[in-house]
Amino acid sequence: MHDIRAIRENPAAFDAALARRGNAPVSSDILSLDTDRRACIQATEAAQAEQNKASKLVGAAKAKGDEAEFDRLRALVSEKKAEMANLNEEAKAKDEALADMLMAIPNLPYGDTPDGTDENDNVEVHRWGTPCNFSFTPKEHFELTATKDGLDFETAGKISGSRFVIMSGAIARMHRALAQFMLDTHINENGLTETNTPVLVRDEAMRGTGQLPKFSEESYQTTNGWWLIPTSEVTLTNIMSGLTVDENTLPRRFVAHSLCFRSEAGSAGRDTAGMLRQHQFEKVEMVSVTHPDHSRTELDRMTKCAEGILERLELPYRTLALCVGDMGFGARRTHDIEVWLPGQNSYREISSCSVCGDFQARRMNARFRPTIGGKPEYLHTLNGSGLAVGRCLIAVLENGQQLDGSVLIPQVLQHYMGGAIRINDDGTLQ
């Protein structure tokens, strides 16, 4: 959500920033509604002053025995009371309309966010590792003989429909091992606080992080109004909702492993084979809450936390700074990390780390109290995958595949796998 005061002070800069994202100018509409809203408030205050003045004079008129003046003043009090009620309703309606308008406008990009219209304009900022030069044509994860019995899409489809999978045996164990490895690394080495949060949330939580009202079709809602989280960014960030914390308690860094649910609206026909794009999946999510002066630096730190997981798994990747046209609704700058998938002969997204500035904090009314005194200020929030567990599993399977159909287990995962070094071509551990 945006600061109406900043729009009043410099509407041209606001429109120029939105224009970078391809949005039409909106400041004139916002300010027109804001002017009407403020006029209603001022008229209400004027009516209140007149009512108060008349109320004080009623008693005096009664004491003097001036019945005509007494009746006139009493009628005036009633008139102003009714006028105030109407003006309050009008102001409330305009206030809600203004809030809805501001809620629907995407965040303003940072100056160092690349310009561009789509993914073709994203800028590579870092690359690590060299894709393996296989002596054979590498397969996709669902084609490997080692995963034939461990990835069951047919039975999952019978139970739940398309874009679900049942994992079993060594594959299920590796999936669990990856999540545990990510958590252990982020907690023990990166200084994040492990957190376990609900997967069902209210409208307010989804609205606070920007999933509502714009993206309701991309999430699942229960019949009694709860939403299934698309990522634990929603719950982790909303821990701060309505709070005013001391500056010296910042930054706060959270990490959670959770189920995630997305309807994948608008993605028909994309990545339908295998488990790259599922309705239900797991992620290890990172959220940071910081002082405004430190949020841009925190984005680089968070990105390195995610990159470090891939490096320890020895998975080649590249990091992109997303252009304004490819960036998410609530972000000011985003770093996408793409892992190499030899079965597709391409890099695919496995993490997205974004700094949101005060955009989410304004929606949640989350503030901090400066150490040196002064009024509370809005916090800055960041979120990033650390990593998407299923996609990481795909990358480990495809990069570790061998000519005989087996899969080598990365060294850092082996103790999570009972000391096994390989998934054999029949799906057993060795």
SVG drawing of the C-alpha trace seen along z (x, -y; Angstrom):
<svg xmlns="http://www.w3.org/2000/svg" viewBox="-41 -36 73 88">
<polyline fill="none" stroke="black" stroke-width="0.4" points="0.0,0.0 1.2,-3.5 1.6,-6.6 -1.0,-9.1 1.2,-11.9 4.0,-11.0 1.6,-11.1 0.3,-14.5 3.8,-15.9 5.1,-14.6 2.4,-13.1 4.6,-13.3 7.3,-11.1 4.7,-8.6 3.3,-8.3 6.8,-8.1 7.7,-5.2 4.5,-3.4 5.1,-4.1 8.3,-2.0 6.1,0.9 3.8,0.2 1.0,-1.3 -1.0,-4.4 -0.9,-7.5 -3.3,-7.3 -2.2,-10.2 -4.9,-12.6 -7.7,-10.1 -6.2,-9.3 -5.8,-13.0 -9.3,-13.8 -10.8,-11.2 -8.5,-12.2 -9.6,-15.8 -13.3,-14.8 -12.6,-12.7 -10.7,-15.4 -13.5,-17.9 -16.0,-15.5 -13.9,-15.3 -13.6,-19.1 -17.3,-19.6 -17.9,-17.1 -15.6,-19.0 -17.4,-22.3 -20.8,-20.7 -19.5,-19.3 -18.3,-22.8 -21.7,-24.3 -23.5,-21.6 -21.3,-22.1 -21.8,-25.9 -25.6,-25.5 -25.6,-22.9 -24.0,-25.4 -26.5,-28.1 -29.6,-25.8 -29.4,-26.0 -28.9,-29.8 -32.0,-30.2 -34.0,-28.0 -32.8,-29.9 -33.9,-33.3 -37.3,-31.8 -36.7,-32.5 -38.8,-29.5 -38.4,-30.6 -34.6,-30.7 -34.6,-27.5 -36.6,-25.7 -34.4,-27.1 -31.2,-26.0 -32.6,-22.5 -33.6,-22.1 -30.2,-23.2 -28.5,-20.7 -30.7,-17.9 -30.0,-19.2 -26.2,-19.2 -26.3,-15.8 -28.0,-14.3 -25.7,-16.3 -22.7,-14.8 -24.0,-11.3 -24.4,-11.7 -21.0,-13.3 -19.4,-10.5 -20.9,-7.9 -19.8,-9.7 -16.3,-10.1 -16.1,-6.5 -17.2,-5.4 -14.6,-7.7 -11.9,-6.5 -12.7,-2.8 -12.7,-3.7 -9.3,-5.4 -7.9,-2.4 -9.2,0.0 -7.6,-2.2 -4.2,-2.3 -4.4,1.5 -4.7,2.3 -1.6,0.3 1.7,2.3 4.8,1.3 7.2,-1.3 10.5,0.2 13.8,-0.8 16.1,-2.9 18.5,0.0 15.7,2.3 16.3,2.9 13.9,1.5 12.1,3.9 8.8,5.5 9.2,9.2 11.6,12.0 13.7,11.4 14.8,8.1 16.0,9.6 19.7,9.0 22.0,11.8 24.0,10.6 25.8,13.8 26.5,17.3 28.0,20.3 29.1,23.7 29.4,25.3 26.7,27.6 27.9,31.2 28.9,32.5 27.1,35.9 28.4,38.7 24.8,39.5 21.6,37.6 20.3,36.6 16.7,37.4 14.1,35.4 13.4,36.4 10.3,38.3 12.0,40.4 14.8,41.7 14.7,45.4 15.7,44.6 12.4,42.6 10.1,45.0 8.6,46.4 9.3,43.3 7.2,40.7 3.6,41.9 1.6,39.3 -1.0,41.8 -2.2,42.7 -2.0,39.1 -4.2,38.2 -6.7,40.8 -6.9,39.4 -6.6,35.6 -6.4,34.9 -3.6,33.5 -0.6,31.7 -0.2,33.8 2.4,36.6 2.9,39.3 6.5,39.8 7.7,42.9 10.9,44.8 14.2,43.2 12.6,40.3 10.4,39.3 13.3,39.6 15.5,37.3 12.7,34.8 12.5,34.8 16.3,34.7 16.5,31.6 14.0,29.7 15.9,30.7 19.2,29.7 17.8,26.3 16.4,25.6 19.6,26.7 21.7,24.5 19.5,21.4 19.2,21.8 22.7,22.9 24.7,20.9 22.5,18.1 21.0,17.0 17.3,17.3 14.8,18.3 12.9,21.5 9.2,20.9 6.2,23.2 3.0,21.4 -0.5,22.3 -1.4,23.0 -4.9,21.6 -5.2,17.8 -7.9,15.1 -8.5,12.5 -6.6,9.9 -3.4,12.0 -3.6,12.4 -4.4,8.8 -1.5,7.8 1.1,9.4 -0.6,8.4 -2.3,11.6 -5.7,10.0 -7.6,8.5 -5.7,8.7 -4.6,12.4 -7.6,14.3 -7.9,16.5 -4.4,17.9 -5.1,19.3 -7.5,21.8 -10.2,20.7 -12.2,23.0 -16.0,22.9 -15.8,21.1 -13.5,18.4 -10.0,19.5 -7.3,19.3 -4.7,22.0 -1.3,20.2 0.5,19.9 3.7,19.6 4.6,19.1 5.6,15.6 2.0,14.8 2.1,16.1 5.7,15.2 5.3,11.6 1.9,11.2 3.6,12.1 4.4,8.4 0.8,7.3 -0.4,4.5 2.8,4.4 5.1,1.6 8.5,3.0 11.6,1.4 14.3,0.5 16.9,2.4 15.0,5.7 15.6,5.4 16.3,7.2 14.1,10.1 14.8,13.1 12.4,16.0 12.5,19.4 9.7,21.9 9.2,25.2 5.6,25.5 3.1,27.0 2.1,24.4 -1.0,24.4 -1.5,22.6 -4.2,23.0 -1.7,22.1 -4.4,20.0 -3.3,19.0 -0.7,21.7 -2.7,24.2 -0.4,26.3 2.8,25.2 5.1,27.8 2.4,30.4 4.8,33.3 6.6,34.2 6.5,32.2 7.9,28.8 4.5,27.1 2.2,28.6 -0.9,27.4 0.5,28.6 4.3,28.3 6.7,27.6 9.0,24.6 11.5,23.4 10.7,19.7 12.8,16.9 11.3,13.6 13.2,10.6 11.8,7.5 14.2,4.6 14.9,0.9 14.3,-1.0 18.0,-1.9 19.0,1.7 16.5,3.5 18.3,3.2 21.5,4.7 19.3,7.4 18.1,8.4 21.6,9.2 22.2,11.2 19.0,13.2 19.9,13.9 23.3,15.3 21.5,17.5 19.5,19.1 22.5,19.3 24.6,21.0 22.1,24.0 22.7,24.7 26.4,24.3 26.6,26.9 24.5,29.2 26.9,28.6 24.1,27.5 24.9,24.9 22.8,21.8 22.5,18.2 20.9,15.2 18.9,12.6 17.7,9.1 14.2,9.1 13.2,6.2 10.2,4.0 7.9,5.8 8.6,9.2 8.6,8.3 5.9,9.3 3.1,7.0 4.6,6.2 8.3,6.1 10.6,3.1 13.5,5.3 13.6,9.1 16.5,11.6 15.4,14.8 17.8,17.8 17.6,20.4 19.0,23.8 20.4,25.9 18.1,28.7 20.0,30.9 16.9,32.8 15.4,29.6 18.8,28.2 17.9,24.9 17.9,22.9 14.6,22.9 13.5,20.8 14.1,22.3 14.0,19.1 12.7,15.6 14.0,13.1 12.2,9.7 12.5,6.5 9.1,4.9 10.0,1.7 7.1,0.5 4.5,1.7 3.4,4.7 4.0,3.0 1.5,0.2 -1.1,2.8 -0.5,4.6 0.2,1.5 3.6,2.8 5.9,0.3 9.1,-0.2 9.8,-2.7 13.1,-4.6 15.8,-4.4 16.5,-8.1 12.9,-9.0 10.3,-10.4 7.2,-8.9 7.0,-5.2 7.9,-4.4 6.9,-1.6 9.1,1.5 10.5,2.9 9.8,6.5 11.6,9.0 10.8,12.6 12.6,15.3 12.6,19.1 15.3,20.9 14.5,23.1 11.5,24.7 12.0,28.2 10.3,30.1 12.3,28.2 15.5,28.7 14.7,32.5 14.3,32.3 17.6,30.6 19.5,33.1 18.0,36.0 18.7,34.6 22.2,33.3 23.2,36.5 21.9,39.0 24.3,41.7 24.4,43.7 23.2,46.9 20.0,45.1 21.1,44.5 21.4,41.1 24.4,39.9 23.5,38.3 25.2,35.0 27.7,35.3 25.9,32.8 22.7,34.9 24.3,38.3 24.1,38.3 20.4,37.3 20.0,40.4 21.5,42.8 24.9,42.7 23.7,43.7 25.7,42.3 23.4,43.4 19.8,44.2 20.1,47.3 18.3,47.8 15.7,49.9 15.0,47.1 16.9,48.6 19.5,46.8 23.2,47.9"/>
</svg>
